[in-house]
Amino acid sequence: NGRGPGAGTGGYCWATGPSYGGFGDGTSGSANIYGSVYEPTHLGSASGTQYGGTGGGGAIKLNVTNTLTVNGTISSDGGNTAGDCNTGGSGGSIWIDTNMFTGSGAMSISAQGQKGNNKSTGAAGGGRIAIYYSSTDLDINSYISSNRIHALGNTTSSSESNGTRVSGAGTVYIEDKQQHSLRKGDLYINNNNQNGKTAGLTEDAYSFNQVTTVKHGHITVKGQ
């Protein structure tokens, strides 16, 4: 349908928001998660109802030989909503591989899903972020818990939904190449105190060093 593998279903104001790393939410229909937690390259999925469509987030890959310093914004957020009943797009992909990873408190690395517009009952899921480095002077736990690095879901509240609809956070994977074995880094799920749908992993065998779920971050592994 041209809207991506995680496009939501349902129609008019009741369509479910699209998914990617996190499940979209809505009062009707469904949307599936997809893509790699380790090497995220997919685009976010678009919304789409009889009222038009809104694009998902893009795909960003940065291979940096020496030092990556982030003092501003790297964003692959889902598209803003358009149309009276349309949901937003799901977050996209950010894949960073660098030697030294550093930055300031002004850092924002985000792949957030967007909420529905006006009467919409749908909210789009977060995307996927993976960061690989050999050294850092940052407190990664603090940067994730303070939402400087995030793949949040979102919350929609409208007269049509009889309450709020909360999409799932996406995934943030961190691998210290000096400390972690390949694909055995740390996985973070943070939804910024929005309690609703879950993050999702596609069916596979996983062996993380640590899985951290905070602020109503939940996770589902397909096939489990």
Buried (B, 14 or more C-beta within 10 A) or exposed (E): EEBBBBBBBBEBBBBBBBBBBBBBBBBBBEBBBBBBBBBBBBBBBBBBBEBBBBBBBBBBEEEBEEEBEBEEEBBBBBBEBBBBBBBBBBBBBBBBBBBBBBBEEEBBBBBBBBBBBBBBBBBBBBBBBBBBBEBBEBEBEEBBBEBBBBBBBBBBBBEBBEEBBBBBBBBBBBBBBEEBEEBEBBBBBBBBEBEBBBBBBBEEEBEBBEEBBBBBBBBBBEEE
